[in-house]
Structure formats: structure tokens, C-alpha cells
């Protein structure tokens, strides 16, 4: 393992241990939606798709993603991995045509003791719907690869394994969706050198401006986040422009900035109050009833517009 991978591995161990400690008390169980129930609905919502995964064990969440993709006739490739850190599967749905590829990621696992609705079934639901929309209206000059990764909470293990084995030629950039179910403003983060001027950043800002968003109001470009991370960092480590995408409440913008950019102070503050969407992050309270359907729809629409603008 490289020194960077050792860091990812240690992050995963700490992540899992803290979650077990914080969620050790038994909480009210969550009853997930069955795939059969969802398929019976004429127009299932994004929240319905969140409920497919919510409250399930990680092996069940993984299996449910594969079952859903097959049931919706979305062609996907399986990328299995097994290391001393763990094992699992990442699923890749690729749509469109062209030489350049945009990778969009949503991890399907959750930390111990958390139902995992916003972290990260919300992202999985968004990519499920986006993939279906792109199947019907595919981009003609760009490929979109939706990755449903495993073991993100274990130091980005699924993404790291994928980077080592997959073909990444022509990848123009990566967006990893995290905490996309609460709030009314989009935040692109880890926008820092050497990727702060990447075409994907410019396209993201231009697309949102075209949709009526305004910088530092309804969307934000945020620098490197010290502690919190996601699967995109496995791609950034091999030189690909890669960023996190999160939805946040406008009213909490400043408290959130202080929380994520000053993590050691934030560690003490969070004992009293963590600003949304972090108030349910990695806790037993991360349930679908805390999510905002409009946030899910907003993110899906923005990504669809971004793909077609590219």
C-alpha cells in the first residue's frame, strides 16, 4: 500500500469505529420498501428509491442496487473487489457516446447503526433516476458513467479498487454525490489546486448560472475539505479532476463553512449542535422522513442539465 492508501485505510477504520460507538444504542428499526412494491407504482418517487436501501444491511443494499438496475433494464457492469480491508461490488452504468467521459458516483453502503438515507441512499436514488432519464435522452458527444460504489465508508475501498482495475482513458472529471437530500443550495467541494480551474468546475458553474442559480447564494464552490471526504478522492489521487457534490440549506451556509473547514473546533461544537445536513450524518436519525424531495429533484435536474451542457 502507498502512504496515501494507508491514510485512506486508517480513515475507514476510524469512520467505522466512531459510528459503532455513536450508534450503539438500539434505535427504532426502519422498514425498507421492497422492490416489488416500488415496481407496482406507476411513477415511483426519488424518496421511494431512497426507501429501497434505507435501513438495510450493506450486503442487502448492494444486492438491491443490482436488482433495481436489472428490473429497470439499465445495462450495468459488475466490478467485484476483495482485499484484506473488505469485499464488495461496484456497479457501472454507462450511457451516451463520445470520447470524453463524466463519472458520477453514489456509494451504496452506510456506516454501522445508521439507516443511511441521506448518506448515501439519496445519491443512489438520484443516479438511478438520472440513468433512466439518460437512457431515454442520451447525450451524443459525451459518455456518462454512473458508478454505484461499495465500501466508501471503509476508506473509499470500492472506488480505490475500481481506479486500479478500470479503464480511465478520456475521463474529464468525477463528481461524487454525498448528502444530497437536505437543503436548497448545491455545493461543489474540494475545488482546489491543481483542479480549481478544471473544465468540469467551469461547466458546473456555467450550467447552474444558466438555470438561475447564483454563486454564494444558491450554489457554492468550496475549497479542500480537511476531514470529510468521499469516493472522488480515489480518482483525484491518480490525477483526475474530482470533486464532491452536496446539497446544503442556504440559511446554514456560514455555520456549515465553519463546521467543515475547522474540523477540530467543529468536533467540540457538534456535541451541542451540528448544522444540517450534518445533524443526522452517520447517526441513527439518518432516515428518509428527514429528507426533502425537492432537494433530490433539484440535484437530479442540475446533473441532467450539466450532462447536456457538456
N, C-alpha and C positions, 0 to 999 in steps of 0.2 A: 504493500500500500504506500502511496505517496503521502507526504506530510499533509497535503490538503485533504486526502481521503481519510486520514486518521482524524482530522478535525471534524469531518462530516460524521464519521462513525461515533466519535465521542458526543457530538451534539445529539445524535439519535438516542444514545444511551441515557443521557440526561433528560431528554424530552420524555421518554417513556417512564423513567423513574419518577419524575415530578408529577406526571399525570396520574400515575398509580397512587401516589401519596395524596394528591388533592382530591381524587375521586374515590377514596377508599370507603366512604360511607355509602350505604346502599340507597339508590335513588328510585323513584317511581319508574318502572320499566316503560319503554316505548314500544308500541306495537307497529311494526312497519307495514306498508302497503304491499300486497302481493302483486306480482307481475300480471297475474290473471285479472285481478281487479282493475289494474291500470289499463290493460288492453281492452277491457269491456267498455271503457269510457270513450265516447265519440271524440272528445277533444281534451285529453289529459293536460293538466297544467304543469308548469315548471315545479310548483310545490308538490304535486303528485309524484314527480320523478325524484324529488328530494326524499320523499317518504319511502321510496323503494329501498333506499340504503339506510336511512336513519334507524339507529338502534340495533343494527345487525353487527355480528362479529365480522372481523376483517375478511375472513375467508368467504363468508356469505356475501359480503359487499362485492368482493371480486367476482364471484360467480354470477351475481345478479347483473353486473355490468355486461358480461359476456352474453347472458341470456337476453337482456334487453336489446343489445345490438343485433343479435341474430333475429329476434322477433320483429324488429323494425326494418329488416332487410338492409342493414348497413354493413357493407363488406369490411372486415377487420382482420388484421394480422395479430398473432399472439407472439409476445416476446417474454418467454419464461426466464427466470434467473434463480440461481441457488448459490449462496455463499455462506461463509461462517456467520454472517450477520443476519441471515434470514433468506426466505424464498418467497416467490410470488409470480404474478404475471402482469405485464403491461399490455394494453390493447391499443392498436393504432388504426385509425380510420383515415384514409387519405382520399381527398376529393379535389376535383379541378384538374387543370392542365397547365403546363408551362415549365420553365427551367428553374424558377425560384420557388422555394417552399417556406411557408409560415407554419411554425409549430405552436399549437395551443394545448396547454396541459391542465388537466384536473386530476388530482390524486384521489383514489377511491378508498384509501384506508383512513382510520381515525385512531386517536390515542386511547389507551385503556380507560374505561369508565365513562367515556363521552359518547352520546348518541351520534355526534359528528354531522349535524345538519348543515351548519354554516362552514365547518371545517371537516370535510370539504364536499359534502353531497351537493351543496349549492353549485359548485363549479362543475361537477359531473353532470348535473341536470342541465346547466347552460350549454355544455358541449354536446350533450345528447340532442338537444333541440337544434342547436346550430348546425350540427352534422346533417340532420334531417332536412333543414332548410337548404343547405348547400347541395344536398343530393338532388333536390328539385330545381335549384337555380345555381349550378356550379360556376365558379369563376373560370374564365377562359385563358388567362395569362399567368395564373399563379396556382400552385398547389397548396392546399391546407391540410395539415396532418394533425388530427385531434388525438392526443395521447391521453389515455386513461391509465395513469401510473399507479403502481403499488408501492408500499413501504416508504412513502415520503416522510412519515413521522419517524422512520428509522434512518435518519441522516440521508434522505433522498436516495435510498438504496435502489429503488426501481429505476429512477432517472439515471443514476450513475451507471447502472448495468446496461441500460439502453444506449447511452452515449458510447460505451465501449464496443458495442456489437452492431449498431445500426449504421446505415449509410447516411451521412450528414452533408453530402455534397449539395451545394445550392441552397442551403438553409440561410435565409436572410435575417431571421430573428426568431425569438421564442418569447411567448407570454405564458406565465404560469398563474392560473386563477386561484386566488385564496380569499376566503371570507367575502364572498360576493353577494350575500343575501340580506345585508342590513345597511341602509343608508341611501343617500341621494346624490352622491358625487363619486366619480371614478378617480382612482389614484394609481398612477404608474410609478413603481418604485425600483430602487437600485439603478436609477438613471444617473450614472456617474462615469467618470473616465475609466476605460477608453471608449465607452459606448454611449456617452451622453449626447453625441451628435449623430447617432446611427439613423439611417433612413427610417427604420421602424418607429423610432421616437417621433420623428418629424411627421410621419404618416398618421400616427396615433393622434397627435395634437391637431393636425390639419383636419382629420376626419371629425373629431369632436367639435372643433370650431364650426365646421360646416353643418353640424347637427344642432347648433345653437348653444353649445356648452361654452363656458368662459373660464379661462385659466385662473387658478387660485380661488375660484368660486365653486363651479360645478365640476371641475376636474383639476387634478394636481399632478405635477411632475416632482417626484421626491428623490433625493439622493440615496446613497448607500445606507441601508438599514443595519445597525450594528449587530443585533441579536436575532431577530425574527428573519426567517428565510423560507425558501421554497425550492421546488424542483428545478427552476430555471438556473439556479446556481451551478448545477452539474454541467449545464451547457456553457455558461459563462466561463467555467474553468478550462474549457478547451477552445476558447477564443470566439465563441458565437455570441452576438449581441442578444442578451436575455434579460428579461425584466419580470417583476411581479405585478399583478393587477388585482386590486382590491376595491371594494365599494365601502365608502365611509359616509357618515352623516355630516352635512355641511356645518351644522351647529357645533360639532365636536372637533373641528379641524385643528384648532390650536392645542387643546388638550391631547389630541392624538399625536400631533407633531412632537410635543414634549415627551409623551409616553414612549414612542418608538425610537426617537433619536437620543434619548437619555435613559437607556435601559436600566442602569443601576439605581438611579433615582426612582425610575418607574417601578422597580421591584418593590420598593417601600410604599409607593403611592398605591399600588394595586391591592395592598392589604386593606385599604379603605375603599377605593373606587377605581375601577378600570373603565376607561371611556369606551362606548360602543364603537366598533363591533367586538372589542376585546372583553366585554363584560361576560360573555359566555364562552370565550375561546378556551378550548381544552378542558371544559367543565361538564358536569352532568346536566347543566342547563342549556347546552347547545342543542336545542330542539326545534322542530320545524315551525312550531307556533310562534317562535320569536322572530321568524324571518318576514321580510317584506316582499310580496310578489312583484311589486313594481321595480325593486332593485334587481331581481333576477331578469325581468324583461328588459330593463334598461341596458344591462350588460350584454345580453344576447343581441339586441338591436345594434348596439355600438360595435360589437365584433363583426356582425354581418356587414355593416357599412364599411368597416376597416378593410375587410377582405376584398370587397368590390372596389374600394378606392385604390388598393394596391394593384 
